[in-house]
Amino acid sequence: MTSIWLLLSDLFKWSFGFFDFAGNILNWILFIAACVLFVYWCYVLVSTLGGDKDKTYYSPTEGKHPYYDPKIMKKGE
């Protein structure tokens, strides 16, 4: 009976070591993915708006969705 408990103990020790290893791998994968997304975000910001390109930037939705629309918000109602 003691050998069964020792076997279970070894199994639990191995499983905790495996979860620790898998957690570290997952953390590194998520960290690298976040770094790639951040670098891409910085690249898009610099390539789109860097070097005074923001002066010639045209927004396709500018003026089409105003915050206050007088047709919707009327006084006295």
C-alpha positions as CSV (number, residue, x, y, z in Angstrom):
1,M,0.0,0.0,0.0
2,T,2.9,2.3,0.7
3,S,4.2,1.9,-2.8
4,I,0.9,3.2,-4.2
5,W,1.1,6.3,-2.2
6,L,4.7,6.8,-3.2
7,L,3.8,6.4,-6.8
8,L,1.0,8.9,-6.4
9,S,3.4,11.3,-4.7
10,D,5.8,11.0,-7.6
11,L,3.0,11.5,-10.1
12,F,1.8,14.7,-8.3
13,K,5.4,16.0,-8.1
14,W,5.8,15.4,-11.9
15,S,2.5,17.0,-12.7
16,F,3.3,20.2,-10.8
17,G,6.7,20.4,-12.5
18,F,4.9,19.9,-15.9
19,F,2.4,22.7,-15.1
20,D,5.2,25.0,-14.0
21,F,7.1,24.3,-17.3
22,A,4.0,24.7,-19.4
23,G,3.1,27.9,-17.7
24,N,6.5,29.4,-18.3
25,I,6.3,28.4,-22.0
26,L,2.8,30.0,-22.3
27,N,4.1,33.2,-20.6
28,W,6.9,33.5,-23.0
29,I,4.6,32.9,-26.0
30,L,2.2,35.6,-24.7
31,F,5.1,38.0,-24.0
32,I,6.5,37.6,-27.5
33,A,3.1,38.1,-29.1
34,A,2.5,41.2,-27.0
35,C,5.9,42.6,-28.0
36,V,5.2,41.9,-31.7
37,L,1.8,43.6,-31.5
38,F,3.4,46.6,-29.7
39,V,6.1,47.0,-32.3
40,Y,3.6,46.7,-35.1
41,W,1.4,49.4,-33.4
42,C,4.4,51.7,-33.1
43,Y,5.2,51.1,-36.8
44,V,1.7,51.9,-37.9
45,L,1.7,55.1,-35.8
46,V,5.0,56.3,-37.2
47,S,4.4,55.3,-40.8
48,T,0.9,56.8,-40.9
49,L,1.4,60.0,-38.8
50,G,5.2,60.5,-38.6
51,G,7.1,63.2,-40.4
52,D,4.1,65.7,-40.7
53,K,2.0,63.2,-42.6
54,D,-0.8,63.9,-40.2
55,K,-1.4,67.3,-41.9
56,T,-2.4,65.5,-45.1
57,Y,-4.3,62.7,-43.4
58,Y,-7.9,62.3,-44.5
59,S,-10.4,60.5,-42.3
60,P,-13.1,58.8,-44.3
61,T,-15.6,59.2,-41.4
62,E,-14.9,62.8,-40.3
63,G,-18.0,64.8,-40.1
64,K,-20.3,61.9,-41.0
65,H,-20.9,60.9,-37.3
66,P,-21.2,64.1,-35.3
67,Y,-21.4,64.0,-31.5
68,Y,-24.4,66.3,-31.5
69,D,-26.9,66.0,-34.3
70,P,-29.5,68.8,-34.3
71,K,-31.9,66.7,-36.2
72,I,-32.0,64.2,-33.3
73,M,-31.6,66.5,-30.3
74,K,-34.3,69.2,-30.5
75,K,-35.0,71.9,-27.8
76,G,-38.3,71.8,-26.0
77,E,-39.0,68.1,-26.3
